[in-house]
Amino acid sequence: MSPESPSKTTLPGSRVFTTTLWSVVRLAGQGEGTEAGQALEKLCRVYWYPLYAYARRSGHDIEQARDHTQSFFAHILSNQFIAKADESRGRFRSYLLKSFARFMRDERDRSHAAMRGGGVEHLSLDAEEAEARYRFEPVDELDAEKIFERRWAVTLIERALARLETEFKDSGKVREFTEMQPFLLGEGGEATCAALAERLRVKPGAARVALHRLRQRYQELCRDEVAQTVTSPEDLEDELQHLRRVLSS
């Protein structure tokens, strides 16, 4: 997501504030069939790396960070976490981080065997991949909470970009997306449009329109991803501003 404000266009059908991370947790807690449980597990797979990075930056070694993160998501996938989830608290990002920090503090008083016992199924996480990603994190610039917030923000953007790419693939426009993606976050001047027109083999005016539509749709998808993590329009605007600050810092 660029530092500029996303388009305020409401997405058709408006999943916003209906199908959110909170609603996934709520439905899973109510035992609403296997789909809710699968959605919750998918949620865990998407957002586990920001928490892993938080654990590492908090001073835990690779094995400890992996164990904490896996155990926490096993906790999420059980009714212990779901029963206590309170969407009135607003931002899912904040709730998840506070819950994880408290979980790690509590875990110091328990044995790993007890934490992983009780027949709870564990989410398989790729610790090697996580550590490979963590090696590229800034060493001194970000504390544990800031690194979590930045990874959370980047995850939302990556999800929006993946959705955008999928839309182009489904429309049979893979080449168009590949050629335009390098210009997605850059300037939109004449030189940019001329370079893009040459890549697409179209007139500069057509390239300008295509790039504008690409950027507009990307902003809409970014906005939609953020909207799924909050519970009200007011929280959405605040969260968008917060994430823009995180990404620009």
Phi, psi and omega in degrees: 000130180285162180296340179292159179291134178293162175301142181268013179296131177280134183290144179303140179077345176037085168287345185303127179068011173243301175262087181242173176300324178297319182292326176298314179297316182297314181295320177296321179293333179272001179069038184279061174075179184286335182298320180295318178296320178294322178295321179294319178295321177298320177302315180298317182294327181287317192254014184284327184297318177305324179286323176299315179298322177298315180296318180295315182289341177282356175111001180277145178282180186302312183294318180296316180297319178297313181296317179299315184292315179296316181295322179295318180288331171297323177295317178298319183286357175258167181289347181301314181283313186300320183296334183263354183293130184232101185291347177293347179283355170094258190280123180296324178305311182293318181296317182295316181294315179299319180295319181293317179299317179294321179299316180294323177296316180293327185293337178298337182265005182234161175275152178298325180297318180293322181296326184261010181270194175077015176073017180283130179283136185261146176276126181280119181242143182272093183294326179295317177298317180299316182290327177297320177290321184294331181298337181268359179287147177303140185283315189245345192283328189241133172278181187299315182292321181292323179291325175298312183297321179293317179295324177298313180298315180296323178299317178299317180294318179298322178293318178297317180294321178295320178295320178297315179298319179297320178299318179292320178297317180295335179267005180071030183239045181298316181298317180300317179295316181300319182286327184272335186306319179298341181261004189300316185252005182272192178286159181246032183282184184297321181297319178297312182295325178294317179295319179293320179300321178294320179294317184275348182060047177228175177287152180306323179297318179292323178294321179298315179296315181298319180292320178299315180294320178300311182294321179296317180293322177299317178296321178297317181291322175299315180298320180294318179298317179293321181300331181288350183256000181231180186237359182207158177301324180296315178296325180299312181297319178296319182291321177299315178297318180297314182293326177296321177295317180300316184286333182269351182279000000 
